[in-house]
């Protein structure tokens, strides 16, 4: 009995750093932010209770809040499908036994390691600047352009979308692993029956890959809603031009650390949490109509 109790003590001792870290850096901040979301806390004064005023202000008296929602939805709806499509397409191209294929896979994965960094965001702003690489490339084919793609309200958000799509490496590797698990016998049998490559893709590849598509869709959707660094660096923290790159996370940051409205920012964070949770739930619910499993027992 004593040995058993000692084992429990040893186990708790080893787990203590994680438990304390979880309580101090996750549980406590989460519940603190929930409390602050009902206050007018500004870092300089003691928080005062205001009830649901912060939440009411978001939807009735803050035009920029509505703009940030619109920009974020446009970003998510454009970047996530494009990113997954590129990832799947490249994964299929790399799913071949040819010389040097490992090098190609590493090269395509590399942007995912550095794509979210501050340095790459700065480089991206230079590439799409008025004298950047994009305009130089257009000049080589006879199209003269001095437009700053970053500074143009019509194209600014698309530069962020392009950066997101460029970071498709992690999704590509997951798709590649899924493709390797599809038995080649299925394709051989379909070929014997006269099915061409396009029909094989829609009748074999997509159905058998659908659980992995679901996983990537959920992960990339959550990641897109939380995008911050590229928007902050490229727009210099302003979300311009004309708030066309004012993503929700960037606006939340401005409210918290530019205007010191911690209570309002906490309320924004909780609304974002609820929205992301609802979107994730809807994706899960829709999966019953398009995700194929080997057997019902696997679901």
BAFI-3210 file (N, C-alpha, C; in Angstrom, 3 decimals, decimal comma, padded with zeros to 6 digits):
// residues 299
n [1|2|3|4|5|6|7|8|9|10|11|12|13|14|15|16|17|18|19|20|21|22|23|24|25|26|27|28|29|30|31|32|33|34|35|36|37|38|39|40|41|42|43|44|45|46|47|48|49|50|51|52|53|54|55|56|57|58|59|60|61|62|63|64|65|66|67|68|69|70|71|72|73|74|75|76|77|78|79|80|81|82|83|84|85|86|87|88|89|90|91|92|93|94|95|96|97|98|99|100|101|102|103|104|105|106|107|108|109|110|111|112|113|114|115|116|117|118|119|120|121|122|123|124|125|126|127|128|129|130|131|132|133|134|135|136|137|138|139|140|141|142|143|144|145|146|147|148|149|150|151|152|153|154|155|156|157|158|159|160|161|162|163|164|165|166|167|168|169|170|171|172|173|174|175|176|177|178|179|180|181|182|183|184|185|186|187|188|189|190|191|192|193|194|195|196|197|198|199|200|201|202|203|204|205|206|207|208|209|210|211|212|213|214|215|216|217|218|219|220|221|222|223|224|225|226|227|228|229|230|231|232|233|234|235|236|237|238|239|240|241|242|243|244|245|246|247|248|249|250|251|252|253|254|255|256|257|258|259|260|261|262|263|264|265|266|267|268|269|270|271|272|273|274|275|276|277|278|279|280|281|282|283|284|285|286|287|288|289|290|291|292|293|294|295|296|297|298|299]
n.u [000,825|001,914|003,923|002,357|001,091|003,332|004,074|001,974|002,482|004,957|004,171|002,394|004,221|005,922|004,044|003,330|004,635|003,428|000,697|000,567|001,472|-000,579|-002,790|-001,991|-001,278|-003,216|-005,896|-006,400|-005,924|-007,976|-010,447|-010,111|-010,163|-012,797|-014,139|-013,139|-014,306|-016,765|-016,304|-014,889|-012,136|-008,893|-006,157|-004,921|-006,566|-008,637|-010,764|-014,115|-017,452|-019,510|-021,407|-023,174|-022,373|-020,047|-020,391|-022,760|-021,938|-020,247|-021,921|-023,654|-022,527|-020,020|-018,422|-016,030|-015,712|-017,650|-016,571|-014,153|-015,088|-016,232|-013,954|-012,421|-014,060|-014,111|-011,424|-011,076|-012,901|-011,792|-009,027|-008,785|-010,090|-008,505|-005,945|-006,118|-006,751|-004,450|-002,625|-003,540|-003,328|-000,539|000,367|-000,563|000,990|003,475|003,273|004,707|007,039|009,885|013,202|014,876|012,600|012,206|013,620|012,106|009,743|010,612|011,308|008,840|007,596|009,010|008,158|006,076|007,363|008,564|006,798|004,990|006,504|007,933|009,922|009,400|006,911|007,607|009,243|007,298|005,723|007,471|007,726|005,216|005,130|005,234|007,547|008,232|008,846|006,712|005,653|007,958|008,194|005,877|006,597|008,520|007,051|005,864|003,888|003,353|003,466|002,928|001,694|001,085|000,509|-000,007|-000,838|-003,179|-006,615|-008,268|-006,739|-005,211|-006,032|-005,899|-003,207|-002,521|-003,997|-002,681|-000,223|-001,021|-001,885|000,527|001,725|001,166|002,340|002,177|-000,433|-000,170|001,650|000,103|-001,988|-000,469|000,367|-002,109|-002,767|-000,890|-001,881|-003,987|-005,032|-003,392|-004,651|-007,292|-007,228|-006,161|-008,172|-010,257|-009,181|-009,163|-011,888|-012,360|-012,330|-011,252|-008,515|-009,629|-012,170|-011,395|-010,228|-012,423|-014,087|-012,594|-010,183|-010,969|-013,268|-012,007|-010,108|-011,484|-011,849|-009,376|-009,402|-011,432|-010,173|-007,993|-009,462|-010,810|-008,642|-007,242|-009,195|-009,634|-007,065|-006,979|-008,916|-007,533|-005,383|-002,775|-000,077|000,914|-000,982|-000,592|002,124|002,382|000,479|001,440|000,368|-002,032|-004,096|-004,744|-004,940|-007,693|-008,898|-008,976|-007,429|-007,959|-008,035|-009,873|-008,411|-006,349|-007,701|-008,694|-006,283|-005,472|-007,462|-006,873|-004,095|-003,437|-005,457|-005,918|-008,197|-008,993|-011,133|-013,076|-011,655|-011,364|-014,003|-014,357|-012,623|-013,940|-016,262|-015,119|-014,135|-016,545|-017,685|-015,784|-016,005|-018,675|-018,554|-016,742|-018,274|-020,392|-019,044|-018,282|-020,856|-021,734|-020,116|-021,175|-022,460|-020,595|-018,188|-016,403|-016,243|-014,545|-016,104|-019,204|-018,717|-016,353|-016,884]
n.v [-001,203|001,268|001,525|001,830|004,273|005,897|005,730|007,136|009,684|010,232|010,221|012,433|014,399|014,469|015,247|017,714|020,179|020,482|020,546|022,838|024,777|024,609|025,457|028,058|029,425|028,910|028,114|030,084|032,618|032,335|032,346|034,764|036,557|036,180|037,331|039,981|040,719|041,653|044,065|047,436|047,402|048,817|048,523|050,564|051,374|050,092|047,367|048,035|046,990|046,498|044,969|043,694|045,630|045,888|043,844|044,650|047,037|046,180|045,231|047,275|049,831|050,115|050,522|049,666|047,179|045,606|045,805|044,436|041,858|041,322|041,477|039,388|037,134|037,116|036,624|034,070|032,482|032,618|031,957|029,430|027,314|027,623|027,138|024,461|023,231|023,711|022,342|019,675|019,237|019,510|017,494|015,228|015,354|014,912|012,381|010,197|007,756|008,801|009,851|011,861|012,773|013,254|015,606|017,482|017,378|018,389|020,974|022,084|022,005|023,751|026,586|026,518|026,351|028,796|030,654|032,109|033,950|037,056|038,140|037,043|038,163|040,858|040,694|039,866|042,155|043,757|042,389|042,737|045,459|048,819|048,895|046,271|042,689|041,523|043,541|043,960|041,487|041,562|043,651|042,430|040,951|042,828|044,315|047,185|048,341|050,279|049,980|049,661|046,736|046,097|048,507|049,058|049,213|047,337|045,084|044,502|042,699|040,345|039,910|039,008|036,672|035,293|034,873|033,146|030,918|030,175|028,909|026,122|023,749|022,049|020,981|019,703|017,597|016,029|015,304|013,866|011,677|010,476|009,813|007,849|005,776|004,786|001,957|000,686|-001,149|-000,404|001,622|000,233|-001,667|000,065|001,168|-001,044|-001,323|000,791|003,402|006,747|009,011|011,307|010,461|008,478|010,065|011,474|009,403|007,613|008,679|011,189|010,348|008,398|009,947|011,772|011,841|012,911|015,294|016,532|016,830|018,547|020,717|021,657|022,328|024,253|026,173|027,107|028,097|030,136|031,950|032,898|034,294|036,640|037,826|038,345|040,295|042,299|043,050|043,640|045,661|047,445|047,443|048,805|047,883|048,769|049,301|051,570|049,955|047,420|045,216|044,659|042,357|040,272|039,442|041,290|043,690|043,184|043,119|045,801|047,145|046,225|046,774|049,172|051,030|050,342|049,066|046,717|045,280|045,418|044,186|041,635|040,783|040,699|038,597|036,421|036,306|035,618|033,077|031,683|031,881|030,529|028,018|027,381|027,366|025,266|023,172|023,134|022,328|019,769|018,636|018,735|016,864|014,314|014,058|014,075|012,889|009,930|006,778|003,729|001,849|001,920|001,636|002,957|005,596]
n.w [000,000|000,823|-001,103|-003,330|-002,799|-002,775|-005,439|-006,593|-005,555|-006,728|-009,392|-009,484|-008,832|-011,076|-012,940|-012,043|-013,030|-015,596|-014,876|-013,201|-015,012|-016,909|-015,401|-014,629|-017,003|-018,890|-017,938|-015,916|-017,372|-019,324|-017,867|-016,625|-018,784|-019,545|-017,385|-017,584|-019,964|-019,322|-018,229|-017,996|-018,260|-018,533|-018,222|-016,779|-014,759|-012,116|-012,988|-013,949|-013,541|-016,329|-017,441|-020,197|-021,968|-023,565|-025,450|-026,645|-027,796|-029,837|-031,902|-032,420|-032,339|-033,545|-036,284|-037,453|-036,359|-037,649|-040,189|-039,849|-039,454|-041,956|-043,645|-042,583|-043,024|-045,837|-046,290|-045,102|-046,596|-049,119|-048,886|-047,587|-049,222|-051,584|-050,635|-049,753|-052,171|-053,727|-052,113|-052,276|-055,033|-055,508|-053,811|-055,140|-057,422|-056,318|-055,414|-056,499|-057,605|-058,252|-059,195|-056,807|-055,527|-052,821|-052,355|-053,750|-052,281|-049,834|-050,619|-051,332|-048,901|-047,326|-047,338|-045,454|-043,053|-042,679|-043,508|-041,855|-040,526|-039,289|-040,912|-043,473|-043,961|-044,175|-046,434|-048,255|-048,445|-049,819|-052,218|-053,391|-053,615|-055,105|-056,646|-056,718|-057,013|-058,406|-060,103|-061,596|-062,889|-064,443|-066,104|-067,698|-069,483|-070,973|-069,714|-068,217|-064,952|-062,109|-059,798|-056,342|-054,980|-052,401|-051,353|-052,697|-052,383|-053,646|-054,101|-051,885|-049,821|-051,234|-051,508|-048,975|-048,976|-051,003|-049,745|-047,717|-049,214|-050,306|-048,215|-048,123|-047,375|-045,006|-045,085|-047,510|-046,964|-045,255|-046,951|-048,772|-047,255|-046,905|-049,559|-050,089|-048,648|-050,037|-051,675|-054,553|-056,072|-056,410|-058,348|-060,482|-060,961|-061,645|-063,957|-065,642|-065,978|-067,587|-066,646|-066,760|-065,817|-064,653|-063,832|-062,040|-060,097|-058,990|-058,187|-056,718|-055,471|-054,159|-052,501|-050,780|-049,635|-048,214|-045,285|-044,508|-045,877|-044,448|-041,930|-042,604|-043,560|-041,273|-039,557|-041,101|-041,436|-038,813|-038,346|-040,286|-039,363|-037,189|-038,142|-037,961|-037,899|-040,696|-041,586|-039,706|-040,039|-042,816|-043,190|-041,428|-038,896|-039,082|-040,671|-043,165|-046,806|-046,307|-044,418|-045,552|-045,024|-042,450|-040,443|-038,131|-035,860|-035,885|-035,462|-032,925|-031,531|-031,840|-030,416|-027,872|-027,336|-028,497|-028,017|-025,442|-024,483|-022,823|-021,773|-023,792|-025,859|-024,773|-024,818|-027,584|-028,151|-026,976|-028,492|-030,921|-030,257|-029,874|-032,436|-034,043|-032,874|-033,539|-036,352|-036,743|-035,668|-037,510|-039,808|-039,027|-038,747|-041,384|-042,514|-042,569|-044,926|-046,959|-046,289|-046,559|-045,038|-044,219|-042,914|-041,103|-038,462|-038,033|-037,715]
ca.u [000,000|002,810|004,574|001,364|000,943|004,554|003,999|001,066|003,181|005,961|003,459|001,934|005,401|006,347|002,993|003,096|004,965|002,400|-000,566|000,701|001,520|-001,911|-003,667|-001,539|-001,140|-004,359|-007,177|-006,557|-006,165|-009,265|-011,526|-009,890|-010,660|-014,258|-014,550|-012,823|-015,192|-017,937|-015,810|-014,251|-010,729|-008,011|-004,780|-004,464|-007,481|-009,304|-011,909|-015,460|-018,453|-020,394|-022,369|-023,082|-022,157|-019,019|-020,975|-023,737|-021,207|-019,702|-022,902|-024,518|-021,864|-018,612|-018,375|-014,814|-015,911|-018,349|-015,619|-013,183|-015,777|-016,344|-012,623|-011,999|-014,842|-013,603|-010,107|-011,240|-013,605|-010,919|-007,715|-008,847|-010,254|-007,356|-004,802|-006,333|-006,691|-003,032|-001,973|-003,913|-002,757|000,904|000,545|-000,758|002,160|004,624|002,989|005,276|008,359|010,868|014,466|014,917|011,279|012,324|014,073|010,963|008,816|011,195|011,250|007,462|007,205|009,801|007,415|005,241|008,209|008,970|005,791|004,323|007,475|007,944|010,818|008,721|005,853|008,274|009,623|006,073|005,313|008,368|007,421|004,001|005,220|005,173|008,755|008,523|009,100|005,523|005,639|009,115|007,853|004,907|007,323|009,241|006,141|005,292|002,815|003,937|002,634|003,584|000,728|001,448|-000,563|-000,286|-001,513|-004,415|-007,705|-008,863|-005,853|-004,435|-006,391|-005,467|-001,796|-002,512|-004,502|-001,592|000,755|-001,595|-001,865|001,936|002,122|000,333|003,179|001,726|-001,589|000,322|002,216|-000,992|-002,635|000,450|000,271|-003,380|-002,695|-000,077|-002,647|-005,028|-004,487|-003,276|-005,566|-008,524|-006,996|-005,976|-009,491|-011,017|-008,616|-009,656|-013,291|-012,434|-012,387|-010,071|-007,895|-010,549|-013,196|-010,746|-010,015|-013,678|-014,762|-011,725|-009,282|-011,670|-014,003|-011,127|-009,306|-012,391|-011,567|-008,205|-009,869|-012,160|-009,189|-007,289|-010,414|-011,038|-007,416|-006,913|-010,217|-009,309|-005,836|-007,286|-009,608|-006,586|-004,254|-002,463|001,243|001,036|-001,795|000,018|003,389|002,208|-000,268|002,092|-000,491|-003,185|-005,189|-005,046|-005,590|-009,139|-009,291|-009,202|-006,694|-008,225|-008,537|-010,471|-007,363|-005,605|-008,541|-008,687|-004,991|-005,474|-008,317|-006,242|-002,757|-003,315|-006,433|-005,951|-009,553|-008,849|-012,450|-013,691|-010,884|-011,705|-015,321|-014,128|-011,989|-014,939|-017,126|-014,345|-014,122|-017,862|-017,868|-014,932|-016,610|-019,884|-018,131|-016,180|-019,392|-021,125|-018,238|-018,446|-022,205|-021,849|-019,250|-021,952|-022,956|-019,555|-017,007|-016,566|-015,484|-014,495|-017,278|-019,924|-018,120|-015,199|-017,284]
ca.v [000,000|002,428|001,636|002,351|005,691|006,561|005,838|008,238|010,933|010,438|010,574|013,814|015,276|014,637|015,943|019,030|021,320|020,654|020,953|024,232|025,602|024,616|026,276|029,447|030,071|028,635|028,193|031,402|033,674|032,160|032,817|036,196|037,285|036,140|038,364|041,303|041,041|042,340|045,253|048,472|047,329|049,489|048,322|051,654|051,519|048,854|047,085|048,332|046,124|047,179|044,004|043,312|046,834|045,641|043,022|045,471|048,028|045,533|045,031|048,448|051,140|049,981|050,218|048,928|045,781|044,965|045,724|043,371|040,588|041,160|041,190|038,065|036,119|037,067|035,991|032,639|031,825|032,555|031,350|028,019|026,416|027,701|026,485|023,016|022,788|023,675|021,285|018,379|019,127|019,267|016,174|014,217|015,399|014,378|010,995|009,378|007,191|009,282|010,254|013,185|013,219|013,768|016,997|018,290|017,459|019,316|022,328|022,576|022,131|024,809|027,825|026,374|026,540|030,192|031,541|032,962|034,744|038,497|038,417|036,726|039,163|042,066|040,383|039,821|043,535|044,269|041,704|043,307|046,908|049,458|048,524|044,920|041,616|041,281|044,547|043,706|040,342|042,019|044,457|041,551|040,467|043,976|044,963|048,171|048,592|050,922|049,860|048,946|045,775|046,189|049,770|049,178|048,585|046,237|043,912|044,339|041,457|039,204|039,633|038,157|035,360|034,641|034,423|031,978|029,794|029,804|028,102|024,920|022,572|021,120|020,267|018,843|016,383|015,205|014,721|012,892|010,472|009,843|009,236|006,632|004,722|004,297|000,800|000,845|-002,097|000,295|002,314|-000,780|-002,223|001,101|001,277|-002,192|-001,059|001,886|004,723|007,572|009,597|012,250|009,674|007,828|011,086|011,804|008,221|006,845|009,512|012,104|009,673|007,761|010,993|012,730|012,098|013,784|016,609|017,087|017,254|019,729|021,825|022,212|022,941|025,447|027,184|027,700|028,878|031,343|032,889|033,424|034,932|037,957|038,385|038,974|041,508|043,326|043,510|044,219|046,922|048,221|047,481|049,673|047,207|049,497|050,606|051,671|048,823|046,231|044,089|044,706|041,071|040,316|039,342|042,549|044,703|042,841|043,562|047,265|047,546|045,863|047,304|050,540|051,856|049,834|048,658|045,289|044,688|045,289|043,181|040,326|040,431|040,304|037,279|035,399|036,178|034,858|031,692|031,098|031,776|029,441|026,778|027,108|027,006|023,911|022,252|023,026|021,504|018,388|018,180|018,541|015,771|013,089|014,021|014,010|012,156|008,491|005,949|002,337|001,190|002,808|001,520|003,842|006,982]
ca.w [000,000|000,866|-002,409|-004,268|-002,507|-003,216|-006,898|-006,900|-005,240|-007,774|-010,624|-009,373|-008,834|-012,462|-013,682|-011,446|-013,900|-016,616|-014,242|-012,770|-016,218|-017,506|-014,567|-014,578|-018,308|-019,763|-017,239|-015,279|-018,367|-019,989|-017,006|-016,397|-019,950|-019,498|-016,425|-018,124|-021,084|-018,764|-017,518|-018,810|-017,867|-019,492|-017,756|-015,929|-013,640|-011,707|-013,860|-013,454|-014,159|-017,280|-017,954|-021,613|-022,781|-024,581|-026,500|-027,358|-028,581|-031,036|-032,968|-032,615|-032,313|-033,940|-037,711|-037,783|-035,964|-038,768|-041,299|-039,568|-039,691|-043,409|-044,188|-042,124|-043,740|-047,211|-046,231|-044,822|-047,699|-050,302|-048,653|-047,183|-050,382|-052,490|-049,981|-049,781|-053,564|-054,097|-051,340|-052,841|-056,371|-055,413|-053,199|-056,181|-058,298|-055,590|-055,031|-057,567|-057,290|-059,217|-058,577|-056,188|-055,089|-051,455|-052,433|-054,163|-051,152|-048,853|-051,178|-051,264|-047,504|-046,692|-047,022|-044,259|-041,874|-042,530|-044,101|-040,891|-039,784|-039,536|-042,044|-044,726|-044,151|-044,680|-047,810|-049,053|-048,703|-050,846|-053,481|-053,958|-053,610|-056,430|-057,382|-056,273|-057,971|-059,238|-061,165|-062,459|-063,725|-065,425|-067,074|-068,616|-070,528|-071,663|-068,948|-067,314|-063,778|-060,969|-058,705|-055,123|-054,730|-050,969|-051,069|-053,469|-051,620|-054,377|-054,172|-050,645|-049,131|-052,041|-051,228|-047,777|-049,395|-051,743|-048,762|-047,051|-050,156|-050,477|-047,068|-048,158|-047,175|-043,967|-045,630|-048,585|-046,382|-044,732|-048,134|-049,355|-046,432|-047,218|-050,900|-050,046|-047,997|-050,944|-052,415|-056,004|-056,717|-056,782|-059,610|-061,532|-061,284|-062,346|-065,298|-066,412|-066,294|-068,549|-066,021|-067,018|-064,627|-064,009|-063,145|-060,898|-059,064|-058,316|-057,671|-055,818|-054,665|-053,264|-051,406|-049,801|-048,993|-047,576|-043,854|-044,392|-046,311|-043,299|-040,921|-043,098|-043,653|-039,932|-039,057|-041,872|-041,166|-037,512|-038,534|-041,064|-038,474|-036,200|-038,821|-037,401|-038,225|-042,022|-041,653|-038,863|-040,610|-044,147|-043,088|-040,372|-037,728|-039,274|-041,371|-044,396|-047,019|-046,110|-043,571|-046,376|-044,440|-041,009|-039,981|-036,798|-034,838|-035,888|-034,817|-031,507|-031,000|-031,772|-029,304|-026,605|-027,080|-029,000|-027,286|-024,059|-024,123|-022,565|-021,595|-025,115|-026,600|-024,213|-025,363|-028,975|-028,151|-026,669|-029,673|-031,910|-029,814|-030,135|-033,888|-034,532|-032,402|-034,332|-037,710|-036,653|-035,470|-038,778|-040,714|-038,555|-039,067|-042,835|-042,955|-042,760|-046,301|-047,984|-045,834|-046,724|-044,117|-044,647|-042,343|-040,200|-037,133|-037,917|-037,572]
c.u [000,866|003,500|003,621|001,183|002,168|004,564|003,083|001,752|004,208|005,306|002,989|003,105|005,888|005,318|002,782|003,475|003,907|001,092|-000,524|000,722|000,152|-002,853|-003,308|-001,604|-002,287|-005,675|-007,391|-006,756|-007,524|-010,397|-011,352|-010,433|-012,183|-014,790|-014,319|-013,752|-016,470|-017,533|-015,258|-012,749|-009,842|-006,532|-004,324|-005,324|-008,089|-010,514|-013,233|-016,492|-019,370|-021,404|-022,111|-022,820|-021,125|-019,585|-021,989|-023,046|-020,677|-020,681|-023,775|-023,770|-020,385|-018,544|-017,149|-014,936|-016,603|-017,418|-014,623|-013,809|-015,864|-015,012|-012,183|-012,756|-014,377|-012,254|-010,234|-011,843|-012,751|-009,659|-007,792|-009,072|-009,057|-006,153|-004,937|-006,249|-005,240|-002,324|-002,276|-003,306|-001,269|001,170|000,381|000,423|003,379|004,424|003,464|006,670|009,346|012,112|014,375|013,586|011,313|012,751|012,922|009,967|009,318|011,076|009,843|006,997|007,873|009,011|006,546|006,046|008,503|007,887|005,127|005,253|007,382|008,784|010,129|007,600|006,438|008,684|008,416|005,602|006,200|008,063|006,225|003,985|005,223|006,404|009,190|008,674|007,925|005,467|006,811|008,837|006,842|005,582|008,065|008,359|005,360|004,155|003,440|002,977|003,465|002,682|001,348|000,286|-000,954|-001,123|-002,801|-005,547|-008,317|-008,034|-005,121|-004,746|-005,914|-003,982|-001,653|-003,005|-003,415|-000,528|000,255|-001,535|-000,442|002,419|001,325|001,096|002,673|000,520|-001,161|000,876|001,132|-001,749|-001,761|000,414|-001,025|-003,376|-001,921|-000,824|-003,787|-004,450|-004,475|-004,214|-006,849|-008,365|-006,833|-007,306|-010,332|-010,506|-009,080|-011,101|-013,472|-012,522|-011,108|-009,575|-008,848|-011,618|-012,618|-010,550|-011,297|-014,355|-013,914|-010,943|-010,037|-012,470|-013,095|-010,269|-010,177|-012,177|-010,376|-008,551|-010,612|-011,193|-008,475|-008,212|-010,632|-009,802|-007,090|-007,949|-009,943|-008,074|-006,114|-007,996|-008,632|-005,396|-004,021|-001,185|001,321|000,247|-001,163|001,269|003,164|001,460|000,306|001,166|-001,754|-004,364|-005,582|-004,644|-007,109|-009,687|-009,528|-008,395|-006,870|-008,863|-009,005|-009,402|-006,552|-006,407|-008,627|-007,402|-004,965|-006,314|-007,625|-004,981|-002,482|-004,224|-006,585|-007,373|-009,565|-010,193|-013,132|-012,985|-011,186|-013,066|-015,194|-013,536|-013,007|-015,931|-016,417|-014,317|-015,444|-018,068|-017,045|-015,499|-017,836|-019,524|-017,564|-017,276|-020,171|-020,356|-018,357|-019,815|-022,372|-021,072|-020,015|-022,448|-021,852|-018,294|-017,285|-015,670|-015,556|-015,682|-017,934|-019,338|-016,928|-015,588|-017,376]
c.v [001,263|002,645|002,238|003,852|006,475|006,741|006,977|009,582|011,250|010,867|012,019|014,791|015,521|015,425|017,376|020,195|021,571|021,158|022,416|025,174|025,718|025,530|027,755|030,145|029,785|028,858|029,586|032,521|033,562|032,722|034,301|037,013|037,282|037,190|039,759|041,701|041,737|043,592|046,262|048,543|047,937|049,424|049,376|051,823|050,166|048,617|047,403|047,540|046,932|046,214|043,652|044,513|046,609|044,844|043,806|046,478|047,432|045,568|046,241|049,759|051,062|049,538|049,410|047,455|045,012|044,811|044,601|041,994|040,310|040,779|039,773|036,962|035,989|036,353|034,483|031,914|031,713|031,744|029,857|027,087|026,432|026,972|024,962|022,473|022,698|022,531|019,910|018,178|018,808|017,902|015,068|014,189|014,765|012,934|010,035|008,907|007,583|009,747|011,670|013,680|013,778|015,220|017,921|018,455|018,431|020,758|022,905|022,750|023,330|026,084|027,718|026,572|028,003|031,176|032,484|033,889|036,220|038,822|038,157|037,719|040,466|041,863|040,400|041,236|044,177|043,663|042,344|044,836|047,487|049,161|047,100|043,926|041,381|042,269|044,373|042,541|040,725|042,855|043,619|041,019|041,612|044,670|045,902|048,468|049,215|050,882|049,152|048,023|045,759|047,425|049,985|048,486|047,373|044,962|043,611|043,016|040,237|038,913|038,767|036,751|034,592|034,111|033,178|030,749|029,277|028,888|026,798|023,653|021,576|020,319|019,303|017,532|015,456|014,547|013,625|011,581|009,724|009,177|007,926|005,472|004,192|003,134|001,038|-000,101|-001,408|000,973|001,326|-001,383|-001,206|001,277|000,142|-001,972|000,129|003,271|005,502|008,219|010,546|011,501|008,964|008,818|011,335|010,591|007,425|007,769|010,393|011,392|009,070|008,776|011,946|012,893|013,023|015,195|017,296|017,607|018,533|020,939|022,473|022,947|024,239|026,548|027,886|028,590|030,179|032,382|033,564|034,143|036,347|038,559|039,020|040,279|042,640|043,909|044,240|045,551|047,844|048,454|048,288|048,979|047,874|048,720|050,522|050,460|047,535|045,022|044,045|043,385|041,181|040,302|040,623|043,648|044,455|043,338|045,084|047,761|047,305|046,666|048,658|051,478|051,425|049,521|047,146|044,591|044,428|044,209|041,775|039,859|039,998|038,905|036,178|035,219|035,366|033,379|030,995|030,895|030,624|028,083|026,393|026,677|025,587|022,869|022,059|022,168|020,034|017,835|017,914|017,319|014,482|012,936|013,854|013,266|010,657|007,767|004,503|001,541|002,140|002,767|002,428|005,260|007,411]
c.w [000,000|-000,467|-003,429|-004,072|-002,960|-004,732|-007,311|-006,667|-006,321|-009,081|-010,613|-009,393|-010,258|-013,280|-013,210|-012,360|-014,971|-016,008|-013,826|-013,974|-016,868|-016,725|-014,646|-015,928|-019,268|-019,019|-016,643|-016,305|-019,052|-019,137|-016,654|-017,559|-019,993|-018,530|-016,995|-019,266|-020,620|-017,999|-018,514|-018,515|-018,948|-019,097|-016,758|-014,682|-013,300|-012,596|-013,190|-014,230|-015,076|-017,891|-019,412|-022,526|-023,878|-025,749|-027,320|-028,269|-029,875|-032,198|-033,241|-032,783|-032,685|-035,400|-038,106|-037,391|-037,085|-039,968|-041,080|-039,783|-041,180|-044,037|-043,822|-042,849|-045,185|-047,268|-046,039|-046,015|-048,954|-050,036|-048,356|-048,371|-051,325|-051,911|-050,035|-051,207|-054,035|-053,392|-051,924|-054,218|-056,345|-054,797|-054,234|-057,144|-057,640|-055,137|-056,123|-057,147|-058,385|-058,473|-058,015|-055,667|-053,669|-051,424|-052,810|-053,012|-050,093|-049,324|-051,068|-049,820|-046,821|-046,409|-045,779|-042,980|-041,618|-042,962|-043,130|-040,135|-040,155|-040,771|-043,378|-045,000|-044,683|-046,138|-048,727|-049,403|-049,751|-052,210|-054,161|-053,881|-055,016|-057,271|-057,040|-057,411|-058,901|-060,394|-062,123|-063,403|-064,793|-066,507|-068,097|-069,733|-071,172|-070,953|-067,934|-066,170|-062,683|-059,738|-057,509|-054,778|-053,258|-050,658|-051,832|-052,713|-052,322|-054,374|-052,862|-049,954|-049,905|-051,881|-049,976|-048,107|-050,133|-050,793|-048,036|-047,951|-050,331|-049,353|-047,002|-047,775|-046,146|-044,441|-046,726|-048,040|-045,849|-045,882|-048,738|-048,575|-046,716|-048,583|-050,900|-049,396|-048,874|-051,759|-053,919|-056,748|-057,172|-058,140|-060,759|-061,949|-062,049|-063,769|-066,202|-066,843|-067,231|-067,951|-066,301|-065,726|-063,892|-063,225|-061,922|-059,760|-058,280|-057,680|-056,678|-054,889|-053,673|-052,172|-050,345|-049,047|-048,175|-046,070|-043,644|-044,864|-045,168|-042,244|-041,365|-043,170|-042,298|-039,426|-039,780|-041,668|-039,838|-037,635|-039,274|-040,208|-037,516|-036,830|-038,290|-037,972|-039,606|-042,123|-040,851|-039,510|-041,926|-044,091|-042,017|-039,178|-037,872|-039,956|-042,666|-045,632|-046,867|-045,353|-044,359|-045,907|-042,919|-040,581|-038,532|-035,707|-034,747|-035,193|-033,311|-030,849|-030,849|-030,599|-027,957|-026,339|-027,720|-028,227|-025,828|-023,581|-023,922|-022,378|-022,927|-025,929|-026,083|-024,719|-026,817|-029,060|-027,883|-027,810|-030,749|-031,549|-030,137|-031,635|-034,458|-034,100|-033,221|-035,745|-037,727|-036,501|-036,768|-039,787|-040,328|-038,939|-040,561|-043,314|-043,199|-044,196|-047,340|-047,558|-045,904|-045,723|-044,582|-044,138|-041,375|-038,797|-036,923|-037,596|-036,119]
res [x|x|x|x|x|x|x|x|x|x|x|x|x|x|x|x|x|x|x|x|x|x|x|x|x|x|x|x|x|x|x|x|x|x|x|x|x|x|x|x|x|x|x|x|x|x|x|x|x|x|x|x|x|x|x|x|x|x|x|x|x|x|x|x|x|x|x|x|x|x|x|x|x|x|x|x|x|x|x|x|x|x|x|x|x|x|x|x|x|x|x|x|x|x|x|x|x|x|x|x|x|x|x|x|x|x|x|x|x|x|x|x|x|x|x|x|x|x|x|x|x|x|x|x|x|x|x|x|x|x|x|x|x|x|x|x|x|x|x|x|x|x|x|x|x|x|x|x|x|x|x|x|x|x|x|x|x|x|x|x|x|x|x|x|x|x|x|x|x|x|x|x|x|x|x|x|x|x|x|x|x|x|x|x|x|x|x|x|x|x|x|x|x|x|x|x|x|x|x|x|x|x|x|x|x|x|x|x|x|x|x|x|x|x|x|x|x|x|x|x|x|x|x|x|x|x|x|x|x|x|x|x|x|x|x|x|x|x|x|x|x|x|x|x|x|x|x|x|x|x|x|x|x|x|x|x|x|x|x|x|x|x|x|x|x|x|x|x|x|x|x|x|x|x|x|x|x|x|x|x|x|x|x|x|x|x|x|x|x|x|x|x|x|x|x|x|x|x|x]
***
